[in-house]
Amino acid sequence: MESPPRIESAAGTPEPNRRTGSQADELQFLLKHSSIYGIGTVLNKAVAFLMLPLYTRYLTPTDYGIMELIDTTTGLIGVVVGLGVSASISRFYYERTNDRDRNTLISTVFILVGSSAIIVVLVANLFAPMLARVVLDSEVYASYFRIAFGTLFVGILADIGQSYLRMQYKSVLFITLSTLSLVFGVALNVFFIVYLHLGVLSILYTSLILRIMIGVPLTAIILHGTGIRFSVRDAKGLLRYSIPLLPATLGSTLVNYSDRFFLKGFTSIAETGLYSLAQKMGGVLHTMVTGPFIATFQPRRFDLARDRTDLPQVLGKAFDAFFIVLLFLSLVVAVFTPEAMVAMTTESYYRAGLLVPLVLLYHFIFAMKYHVDWGIMYSGKTEQYMWTNLLTAVVQLTGAFFFIRAFGAWGAVYALLLSTSFNVTLLNILSSRIYPVPFDFGRIAKLVAVATVVYLGSHQIVTSHILLTLSLKALLLVVYLLLLPLTKLVSASEVAQVRALLSAAVRRAVVPSEGRP
């Protein structure tokens, strides 16, 4: 295992040459670090996917719904705890040009957010019985919420630490922590679920133990390097920038998760559990692709903005490349979802698979917000983000109320598609007035249309032999790839560039090196 990161010398953290690198070089940098952090993120999240066959055999859809509603409630509280600071760390970090200022900033973030977390979590614990009664119709689940609140506190510190590792390009350490999380997560889940038969508590205990194992040592290592200092100036700057993002983030969280509460109210906790499974299956690419890419891309934008004159073109190219790849991967997941549901779940969960393609489309549209928001984030006019997300929350809550009441779980997805499309459109309009970027939405829309035709074609493939079905579907996906250059939607040079970037990313991700561009 590598030695702990030394924070005293920022000079020891090489950064790529921002002045001379080509747009292709920048795409390779983004892909390389996204692939490395993708491995780490996948390892972090892999427990849930590896345990899916176990969960669906030992947990009922109602158990799944209980877990989802607890997660959703603690997630909303987590937004308040975090004060919106996490979204602003990279902006302020790259504004600092010397070690001491950067160290003070990181220490200030830990103290500021940690203090907020202690206060909010303590208050939430007092109201745990009331929350259990309101959310799950029984105070019996109060202890479940208290465990989740403890996980939330440690998890927030761990998230700050992992954000710092990404800004320092500490790839190996990040993946090492993720690997430990995977190994212990699988072992703990098997022990609690199979041997102790603890049901939902198994997942809660596992999450808490993993967060303590990762969050506490990581926080200690980082603060040992930075020293413990608090800057009132930094705290004011962080809060001034992030507080307007707080209602925006809360609104965004409501957009993403309010449907669980409507489903529970209009249908049942079991239906909420099925919808939750569909979200996990459809959100696999958000975990494996979008999350890792954005983790690199968002702070990188601020780093490049200091002196890269062709930044709009770089951002436009990154947009095109990212969504071409994401669309193909989304098509792959959608085409093979029926077979995956049979292989990984039991019959009581099969209905969830019908929702997965639309959930994939939702995540595809949702990912666009991380690109089109650049003008607002760069200018610091975060109040525009706040009003956009609050308006989106109104659209989502209204849509969820009417659609879920009429269509159940299908209505939940319809509401998400409506509100997310509204959010991305409005963010793009506002941001482009501040900092225009050449996003090619027309080409992406045409690619989505072609992918939809291919997906509908996959439904016509029905055989009595599973291997034949899988082979024919794979052949159909190859046809899709061949259609792209033939229809001129993707140029031959872009295909060659993506192939080269992927090859380079794979080679370099196999043995990641610290700080290498």
Salt bridges, closest charged atoms under 4 A:
GLU8 OE2 - ARG6 NH2 2.87
GLU15 OE1 - ARG18 NH1 2.71
GLU15 OE1 - ARG306 NH2 3.56
GLU26 OE2 - ARG300 NE 2.73
GLU68 OE2 - ARG260 NE 2.78
GLU68 OE1 - LYS280 NZ 3.28
GLU95 OE2 - ARG91 NH1 3.47
GLU95 OE1 - ARG96 NH1 3.71
ASP137 OD1 - LYS264 NZ 2.83
GLU139 OE2 - ARG133 NH1 2.31
ASP159 OD1 - ARG211 NH1 3.36
ASP234 OD1 - ARG96 NH2 2.46
ASP234 OD1 - ARG233 NH2 3.77
ASP259 OD1 - ARG260 NH1 2.98
GLU271 OE1 - ARG351 NH2 3.10
ASP303 OD1 - ARG18 NH1 3.53
ASP303 OD2 - ARG300 NH1 3.32
ASP303 OD1 - ARG306 NH2 2.69
ASP307 OD1 - ARG18 NE 3.35
ASP307 OD2 - ARG19 NH2 3.22
ASP310 OD1 - ARG308 NE 2.55
ASP320 OD2 - ARG443 NH2 3.25
GLU339 OE2 - LYS473 NZ 3.02
ASP373 OD1 - ARG301 NH1 3.17
ASP440 OD2 - ARG443 NE 3.90
GLU494 OE1 - ARG443 NH1 2.73
